[in-house]
Amino acid sequence: MQDLEFEEIVTLICKEDTRFDKKAYGFVRQGLDHTVKELRKKETSRAERSRHVSGPELLQGIRVYALEQYGPLTKTVLNAWGVKRCRDFGDIVFSLIEYNVFSKTENDRPEDFSDVYTFDEAFVRPFQPTKRRAVKAE
């Protein structure tokens, strides 16, 4: 299965698990690439550059990438793909791991993707107006 192209693998995954649109898998792959690039900018030593990306790190990177790509429509786009919570990203990641597209360490678990943030906190709140204090008329 390793020789299959990404799109072919995603097609196979989507036949087995219909919860998520094919676009969600491509988005997670791009989100991982974005996360790795951002972490490399922050890391200084070569040892750190080759380190593994944890579930929570990937979720934070995906959050930033999603907001850059889709702005206020982020939650709507993700929901349209069937992605409604952080754990859904984890399910996508672990499906890609099963097909050897992504790798994992022995410490990586699907639970690493649970409840890191809510979609409202991450994708709606940044675009809501801030509350202003009412000025009392004197």
C-alpha positions in Angstrom: 0.0 0.0 0.0 2.9 2.4 0.5 3.3 2.9 -3.3 -0.3 4.3 -3.7 -0.6 8.0 -4.2 -2.1 10.0 -1.4 -5.4 10.5 -3.3 -5.8 6.8 -3.9 -5.2 6.1 -0.3 -7.7 8.7 0.8 -10.2 7.2 -1.6 -9.7 3.8 0.1 -10.0 5.3 3.5 -13.3 7.1 2.6 -14.8 3.8 1.3 -14.2 2.3 4.7 -15.0 5.4 6.8 -17.5 7.8 5.3 -17.5 10.3 8.2 -15.1 12.7 6.5 -14.9 14.3 3.1 -11.7 13.6 1.1 -10.8 17.3 1.3 -10.4 16.9 5.1 -7.6 14.4 4.6 -5.8 16.7 2.2 -6.3 19.6 4.6 -4.8 17.6 7.6 -1.8 16.8 5.4 -1.3 20.5 4.5 -1.9 21.4 8.2 0.9 19.0 9.2 3.3 20.5 6.6 2.4 24.0 7.9 3.0 22.9 11.5 6.3 21.4 10.7 7.5 24.6 8.9 6.4 26.8 11.8 8.1 24.6 14.4 11.3 24.6 12.4 11.3 28.4 12.4 11.1 28.3 16.2 13.6 25.5 16.8 17.3 26.1 17.0 19.1 22.8 17.2 19.1 20.2 14.5 18.0 17.5 17.0 14.9 19.5 17.6 14.3 20.0 13.9 13.8 16.3 13.3 11.6 15.7 16.4 8.1 14.3 16.2 5.0 16.6 16.1 2.6 15.7 19.0 -1.2 15.6 18.6 -1.7 18.9 20.5 1.1 20.6 18.5 -0.6 19.4 15.3 -4.0 20.7 16.5 -2.5 24.1 17.2 -0.8 24.2 13.8 -4.0 23.1 12.1 -5.9 25.9 13.9 -3.5 28.6 12.7 -3.4 27.1 9.2 -7.2 26.9 9.0 -7.7 30.4 10.1 -5.2 31.6 7.6 -6.9 29.7 4.8 -10.6 30.2 5.6 -10.9 33.0 8.1 -14.4 33.4 9.5 -15.7 30.5 7.4 -13.3 28.0 9.0 -15.8 26.3 11.2 -18.3 26.1 8.3 -15.8 24.6 5.9 -14.6 22.0 8.5 -18.1 21.1 9.4 -19.0 20.6 5.7 -16.2 18.1 5.6 -17.6 16.2 8.6 -14.9 17.6 11.0 -16.7 19.0 14.1 -14.2 18.6 16.9 -10.5 18.0 17.6 -11.0 14.3 18.0 -12.1 14.2 14.3 -8.7 15.4 13.3 -7.2 12.6 15.4 -9.3 10.1 13.6 -8.1 11.4 10.3 -4.5 11.3 11.4 -4.8 7.7 12.7 -6.5 6.6 9.5 -3.5 8.0 7.6 -1.1 6.3 10.0 -2.9 2.9 9.3 -2.0 3.4 5.6 1.6 4.5 6.4 1.0 8.0 5.1 1.9 9.4 8.5 4.0 7.9 11.2 3.6 7.8 15.0 5.6 7.0 18.1 4.7 4.4 20.7 3.4 7.2 22.8 0.9 8.7 20.3 -2.7 7.9 20.9 -6.0 9.1 19.4 -6.9 10.5 22.9 -4.1 13.1 22.3 -6.5 14.9 20.0 -9.4 15.1 22.5 -10.6 18.4 23.9 -7.6 20.5 23.1 -10.0 23.3 22.0 -13.6 23.7 21.0 -14.3 24.8 17.5 -16.2 27.8 18.8 -13.2 28.9 20.8 -10.8 28.3 18.0 -12.7 29.3 14.9 -15.6 31.5 15.9 -14.5 33.6 18.8 -11.5 35.2 17.0 -14.1 36.9 14.7 -16.6 38.0 17.3 -16.7 41.6 18.3 -15.2 42.4 21.6 -17.6 43.6 24.3 -17.3 47.3 25.0 -18.2 48.7 28.4 -21.3 50.8 28.4 -20.6 54.4 29.2 -23.0 55.8 31.7 -24.5 59.1 30.9 -24.1 61.6 33.7 
